[in-house]
Amino acid sequence: QVQLVESGGGLVQAGGSLRLSCAASGRAISSYAMGWFRLAPGKDRDLVAAINWSGANTYYASSVKGRFTISRDNAKNTVYLQMNSLKPEDTAVYYCAADTAGYIATTSQYEYEYWGQGTQVTVSS
């Protein structure tokens, strides 16, 4: 079993930045693909960014491309999401997830086997 714990969320003004962290325990995630998803009220859960096991392959939703950066430190068993130029529409609960088949940056939420509890990000206008 893998436990994932997100941190770094909070309240920020539009244009500001936040860095989310996802710390894994229980198993090493160095061979796993990792993803960040978000869930806003009244909307479906969407993939924000994903990264393969090595970090060489990444994916970004079009709405965040150029503003968000996903990265990982396998030595620390941690994945990050750097969020810059935040907009009110980025307000959501952000979740990290792990896919044990880590060769590519998995884009389907149904491929992810482990999920964190989420961290709230609120962007004020």
C-alpha positions as CSV (number, residue, x, y, z in Angstrom):
1,Q,0.0,0.0,0.0
2,V,1.0,3.5,-0.7
3,Q,-0.1,6.5,1.4
4,L,-0.1,9.9,-0.2
5,V,-0.3,13.1,1.7
6,E,-0.7,16.5,0.0
7,S,0.4,19.8,1.6
8,G,1.0,23.4,0.5
9,G,-2.5,24.5,-0.3
10,G,-4.0,27.7,1.0
11,L,-5.5,31.0,0.1
12,V,-3.7,33.2,-2.4
13,Q,-4.5,36.3,-4.4
14,A,-4.8,36.1,-8.2
15,G,-1.4,36.2,-9.8
16,G,0.3,34.6,-6.8
17,S,2.0,31.3,-6.5
18,L,1.8,28.1,-4.4
19,R,3.8,24.9,-4.3
20,L,2.0,21.7,-3.5
21,S,3.8,18.7,-2.2
22,C,2.8,15.1,-2.3
23,A,4.7,12.9,0.2
24,A,4.5,9.2,-0.3
25,S,5.0,6.5,2.3
26,G,4.7,2.8,2.5
27,R,6.5,2.1,-0.7
28,A,8.9,3.9,-3.0
29,I,7.2,5.6,-5.8
30,S,10.3,5.9,-7.9
31,S,8.9,3.6,-10.6
32,Y,5.4,5.1,-10.5
33,A,3.8,7.7,-12.7
34,M,2.3,10.5,-10.6
35,G,-0.5,12.9,-11.3
36,W,-2.1,15.9,-9.9
37,F,-5.9,16.3,-10.2
38,R,-8.3,18.9,-9.1
39,L,-12.0,18.9,-8.2
40,A,-13.9,22.2,-8.1
41,P,-17.5,22.5,-6.9
42,G,-20.0,21.4,-9.6
43,K,-17.3,20.1,-11.9
44,D,-15.7,16.8,-12.7
45,R,-12.3,15.8,-11.4
46,D,-9.8,16.8,-13.9
47,L,-6.2,15.9,-14.5
48,V,-3.9,19.0,-14.1
49,A,-0.5,17.5,-14.7
50,A,1.2,14.1,-14.8
51,I,4.8,12.9,-14.8
52,N,6.4,9.5,-15.5
53,W,8.7,7.6,-13.2
54,S,11.9,9.4,-14.4
55,G,10.5,12.9,-14.9
56,A,11.4,12.8,-18.6
57,N,7.7,12.6,-19.7
58,T,5.2,15.1,-18.5
59,Y,1.6,16.2,-19.4
60,Y,-0.2,19.4,-18.6
61,A,-3.8,20.3,-19.1
62,S,-4.2,23.2,-21.6
63,S,-5.6,25.4,-18.9
64,V,-2.4,25.3,-16.8
65,K,0.3,24.9,-19.4
66,G,2.9,27.5,-19.0
67,R,1.8,28.3,-15.5
68,F,2.2,25.0,-13.6
69,T,5.2,22.7,-13.3
70,I,5.1,19.2,-12.1
71,S,8.4,17.7,-10.7
72,R,9.5,14.8,-8.5
73,D,12.3,13.9,-6.2
74,N,12.5,10.2,-6.0
75,A,15.1,10.3,-3.3
76,K,12.5,12.1,-1.1
77,N,9.6,10.0,-2.4
78,T,7.8,13.3,-3.1
79,V,6.1,14.9,-6.1
80,Y,5.6,18.7,-6.4
81,L,3.3,21.0,-8.3
82,Q,4.5,24.5,-8.7
83,M,1.6,26.8,-9.5
84,N,2.3,30.3,-10.8
85,S,0.1,33.1,-12.1
86,L,-2.8,31.6,-10.3
87,K,-6.3,32.5,-11.4
88,P,-9.7,32.3,-9.5
89,E,-10.7,29.4,-11.8
90,D,-7.8,27.4,-10.3
91,T,-9.7,27.2,-7.0
92,A,-10.3,23.5,-6.2
93,V,-9.2,20.7,-4.0
94,Y,-6.0,19.3,-5.4
95,Y,-5.2,15.6,-5.2
96,C,-2.1,13.6,-6.0
97,A,-2.4,10.1,-7.3
98,A,0.0,7.2,-8.2
99,D,0.0,4.8,-11.1
100,T,2.2,1.8,-10.5
101,A,2.7,1.4,-14.3
102,G,5.0,4.4,-14.5
103,Y,6.5,4.3,-17.9
104,I,4.5,7.3,-19.3
105,A,2.8,10.3,-17.7
106,T,-0.6,8.6,-17.3
107,T,-3.6,10.8,-18.4
108,S,-6.5,8.6,-17.4
109,Q,-7.7,8.9,-13.8
110,Y,-8.8,5.3,-14.0
111,E,-5.2,4.1,-14.3
112,Y,-4.3,5.6,-10.9
113,E,-4.5,3.2,-8.0
114,Y,-3.6,5.4,-5.0
115,W,-5.0,8.7,-4.1
116,G,-4.3,11.3,-1.4
117,Q,-6.9,13.1,0.7
118,G,-6.5,16.4,-1.1
119,T,-5.5,20.0,-0.2
120,Q,-7.6,23.0,-0.8
121,V,-6.4,25.8,-3.0
122,T,-8.4,29.0,-3.1
123,V,-7.5,31.9,-5.4
124,S,-9.2,35.2,-4.6
125,S,-9.8,37.9,-7.3
